[in-house]
Each structure stands twice: as C-alpha cells, then as structure tokens.
C-alpha cells in the first residue's frame, strides 16, 4: 500500500502512522509509469510533490483516480 518500514522497537511511530490513515489526516498516493508501479507516498491530503496516478483514503473522502 505504501512504502514504509519501522524498526522493531518503533511501534509508537507505526501506531501514529496508522491512526493518521484511519482518521484521514493522511492519504496514500500511488504513482505509475508506463503502466507499472512507480512508488507511493503517505502524507496529508492534497500534498503532491509528484502527481499521483490515484489517491486512496481510509473512508474514501479523498479517493481520486
């Protein structure tokens, strides 16, 4: 779903990241290039460094093709 890794002892960071997704303070932006996966990003809705192919949010509020 999103490029993320956490060290074994960093459960609090993982919990914060999941809470942000579940409350839609963060969305997942997916990019494709030539029809293939080209990366993803978790961040605040509407923050785009690179135009995503689609955006997904937990409750669907920010979903966009």
CNS distance restraints for C-alpha pairs under 8 A (distance, minus, plus):
assign (resid   1 and name CA) (resid  28 and name CA) 7.34 0.50 0.50
assign (resid   1 and name CA) (resid  40 and name CA) 7.51 0.50 0.50
assign (resid   2 and name CA) (resid  28 and name CA) 6.52 0.50 0.50
assign (resid   2 and name CA) (resid  29 and name CA) 7.99 0.50 0.50
assign (resid   2 and name CA) (resid  30 and name CA) 7.86 0.50 0.50
assign (resid   2 and name CA) (resid  39 and name CA) 7.95 0.50 0.50
assign (resid   2 and name CA) (resid  40 and name CA) 5.34 0.50 0.50
assign (resid   2 and name CA) (resid  41 and name CA) 5.97 0.50 0.50
assign (resid   2 and name CA) (resid  42 and name CA) 6.48 0.50 0.50
assign (resid   3 and name CA) (resid  39 and name CA) 7.30 0.50 0.50
assign (resid   3 and name CA) (resid  40 and name CA) 6.00 0.50 0.50
assign (resid   3 and name CA) (resid  41 and name CA) 6.63 0.50 0.50
assign (resid   6 and name CA) (resid  10 and name CA) 6.04 0.50 0.50
assign (resid   6 and name CA) (resid  11 and name CA) 7.52 0.50 0.50
assign (resid   6 and name CA) (resid  13 and name CA) 7.54 0.50 0.50
assign (resid   6 and name CA) (resid  14 and name CA) 6.73 0.50 0.50
assign (resid   7 and name CA) (resid  11 and name CA) 7.88 0.50 0.50
assign (resid  10 and name CA) (resid  14 and name CA) 6.79 0.50 0.50
assign (resid  11 and name CA) (resid  15 and name CA) 6.15 0.50 0.50
assign (resid  12 and name CA) (resid  16 and name CA) 6.18 0.50 0.50
assign (resid  13 and name CA) (resid  17 and name CA) 6.23 0.50 0.50
assign (resid  14 and name CA) (resid  18 and name CA) 6.24 0.50 0.50
assign (resid  15 and name CA) (resid  19 and name CA) 6.12 0.50 0.50
assign (resid  16 and name CA) (resid  20 and name CA) 6.23 0.50 0.50
assign (resid  17 and name CA) (resid  21 and name CA) 6.48 0.50 0.50
assign (resid  18 and name CA) (resid  22 and name CA) 6.15 0.50 0.50
assign (resid  19 and name CA) (resid  23 and name CA) 6.09 0.50 0.50
assign (resid  20 and name CA) (resid  24 and name CA) 6.00 0.50 0.50
assign (resid  20 and name CA) (resid  25 and name CA) 4.92 0.50 0.50
assign (resid  20 and name CA) (resid  26 and name CA) 5.33 0.50 0.50
assign (resid  21 and name CA) (resid  25 and name CA) 6.09 0.50 0.50
assign (resid  21 and name CA) (resid  26 and name CA) 4.87 0.50 0.50
assign (resid  21 and name CA) (resid  27 and name CA) 6.17 0.50 0.50
assign (resid  21 and name CA) (resid  57 and name CA) 6.93 0.50 0.50
assign (resid  21 and name CA) (resid  58 and name CA) 6.21 0.50 0.50
assign (resid  22 and name CA) (resid  58 and name CA) 5.53 0.50 0.50
assign (resid  22 and name CA) (resid  59 and name CA) 7.62 0.50 0.50
assign (resid  23 and name CA) (resid  58 and name CA) 7.49 0.50 0.50
assign (resid  24 and name CA) (resid  45 and name CA) 7.91 0.50 0.50
assign (resid  24 and name CA) (resid  57 and name CA) 6.13 0.50 0.50
assign (resid  24 and name CA) (resid  58 and name CA) 6.24 0.50 0.50
assign (resid  24 and name CA) (resid  59 and name CA) 7.19 0.50 0.50
assign (resid  24 and name CA) (resid  61 and name CA) 7.83 0.50 0.50
assign (resid  25 and name CA) (resid  43 and name CA) 7.88 0.50 0.50
assign (resid  25 and name CA) (resid  44 and name CA) 5.82 0.50 0.50
assign (resid  25 and name CA) (resid  45 and name CA) 6.92 0.50 0.50
assign (resid  26 and name CA) (resid  42 and name CA) 6.23 0.50 0.50
assign (resid  26 and name CA) (resid  43 and name CA) 4.79 0.50 0.50
assign (resid  26 and name CA) (resid  44 and name CA) 4.42 0.50 0.50
assign (resid  26 and name CA) (resid  45 and name CA) 5.84 0.50 0.50
assign (resid  26 and name CA) (resid  57 and name CA) 7.27 0.50 0.50
assign (resid  27 and name CA) (resid  42 and name CA) 5.58 0.50 0.50
assign (resid  27 and name CA) (resid  43 and name CA) 5.60 0.50 0.50
assign (resid  27 and name CA) (resid  44 and name CA) 6.11 0.50 0.50
assign (resid  27 and name CA) (resid  45 and name CA) 5.59 0.50 0.50
assign (resid  27 and name CA) (resid  55 and name CA) 6.72 0.50 0.50
assign (resid  27 and name CA) (resid  56 and name CA) 5.81 0.50 0.50
assign (resid  27 and name CA) (resid  57 and name CA) 4.81 0.50 0.50
assign (resid  27 and name CA) (resid  58 and name CA) 7.57 0.50 0.50
assign (resid  27 and name CA) (resid  62 and name CA) 7.34 0.50 0.50
assign (resid  28 and name CA) (resid  40 and name CA) 6.84 0.50 0.50
assign (resid  28 and name CA) (resid  41 and name CA) 5.66 0.50 0.50
assign (resid  28 and name CA) (resid  42 and name CA) 4.59 0.50 0.50
assign (resid  28 and name CA) (resid  43 and name CA) 6.76 0.50 0.50
assign (resid  28 and name CA) (resid  55 and name CA) 5.67 0.50 0.50
assign (resid  28 and name CA) (resid  56 and name CA) 5.26 0.50 0.50
assign (resid  28 and name CA) (resid  57 and name CA) 6.40 0.50 0.50
assign (resid  29 and name CA) (resid  40 and name CA) 5.41 0.50 0.50
assign (resid  29 and name CA) (resid  41 and name CA) 5.15 0.50 0.50
assign (resid  29 and name CA) (resid  42 and name CA) 6.37 0.50 0.50
assign (resid  29 and name CA) (resid  43 and name CA) 7.96 0.50 0.50
assign (resid  29 and name CA) (resid  52 and name CA) 5.57 0.50 0.50
assign (resid  29 and name CA) (resid  53 and name CA) 7.46 0.50 0.50
assign (resid  29 and name CA) (resid  54 and name CA) 5.99 0.50 0.50
assign (resid  29 and name CA) (resid  55 and name CA) 4.42 0.50 0.50
assign (resid  29 and name CA) (resid  56 and name CA) 6.49 0.50 0.50
assign (resid  30 and name CA) (resid  37 and name CA) 7.71 0.50 0.50
assign (resid  30 and name CA) (resid  38 and name CA) 7.63 0.50 0.50
assign (resid  30 and name CA) (resid  39 and name CA) 6.14 0.50 0.50
assign (resid  30 and name CA) (resid  40 and name CA) 4.37 0.50 0.50
assign (resid  30 and name CA) (resid  41 and name CA) 6.66 0.50 0.50
assign (resid  30 and name CA) (resid  52 and name CA) 5.42 0.50 0.50
assign (resid  30 and name CA) (resid  53 and name CA) 5.76 0.50 0.50
assign (resid  30 and name CA) (resid  54 and name CA) 5.53 0.50 0.50
assign (resid  30 and name CA) (resid  55 and name CA) 6.24 0.50 0.50
assign (resid  31 and name CA) (resid  37 and name CA) 6.19 0.50 0.50
assign (resid  31 and name CA) (resid  38 and name CA) 5.14 0.50 0.50
assign (resid  31 and name CA) (resid  39 and name CA) 5.43 0.50 0.50
assign (resid  31 and name CA) (resid  40 and name CA) 5.95 0.50 0.50
assign (resid  31 and name CA) (resid  51 and name CA) 7.50 0.50 0.50
assign (resid  31 and name CA) (resid  52 and name CA) 4.75 0.50 0.50
assign (resid  31 and name CA) (resid  53 and name CA) 4.76 0.50 0.50
assign (resid  31 and name CA) (resid  54 and name CA) 6.94 0.50 0.50
assign (resid  32 and name CA) (resid  36 and name CA) 5.14 0.50 0.50
assign (resid  32 and name CA) (resid  37 and name CA) 4.53 0.50 0.50
assign (resid  32 and name CA) (resid  38 and name CA) 4.73 0.50 0.50
assign (resid  32 and name CA) (resid  39 and name CA) 7.21 0.50 0.50
assign (resid  32 and name CA) (resid  52 and name CA) 7.66 0.50 0.50
assign (resid  32 and name CA) (resid  53 and name CA) 5.94 0.50 0.50
assign (resid  33 and name CA) (resid  37 and name CA) 6.47 0.50 0.50
assign (resid  33 and name CA) (resid  38 and name CA) 5.73 0.50 0.50
assign (resid  43 and name CA) (resid  47 and name CA) 6.72 0.50 0.50
assign (resid  45 and name CA) (resid  62 and name CA) 6.95 0.50 0.50
assign (resid  48 and name CA) (resid  52 and name CA) 7.43 0.50 0.50
assign (resid  53 and name CA) (resid  65 and name CA) 6.48 0.50 0.50
assign (resid  54 and name CA) (resid  63 and name CA) 7.39 0.50 0.50
assign (resid  54 and name CA) (resid  64 and name CA) 5.51 0.50 0.50
assign (resid  54 and name CA) (resid  65 and name CA) 4.44 0.50 0.50
assign (resid  55 and name CA) (resid  62 and name CA) 6.90 0.50 0.50
assign (resid  55 and name CA) (resid  63 and name CA) 5.19 0.50 0.50
assign (resid  55 and name CA) (resid  64 and name CA) 5.17 0.50 0.50
assign (resid  55 and name CA) (resid  65 and name CA) 6.62 0.50 0.50
assign (resid  56 and name CA) (resid  60 and name CA) 6.64 0.50 0.50
assign (resid  56 and name CA) (resid  62 and name CA) 6.36 0.50 0.50
assign (resid  56 and name CA) (resid  63 and name CA) 4.55 0.50 0.50
assign (resid  56 and name CA) (resid  64 and name CA) 6.84 0.50 0.50
assign (resid  57 and name CA) (resid  61 and name CA) 6.40 0.50 0.50
assign (resid  57 and name CA) (resid  62 and name CA) 5.56 0.50 0.50
assign (resid  57 and name CA) (resid  63 and name CA) 5.80 0.50 0.50
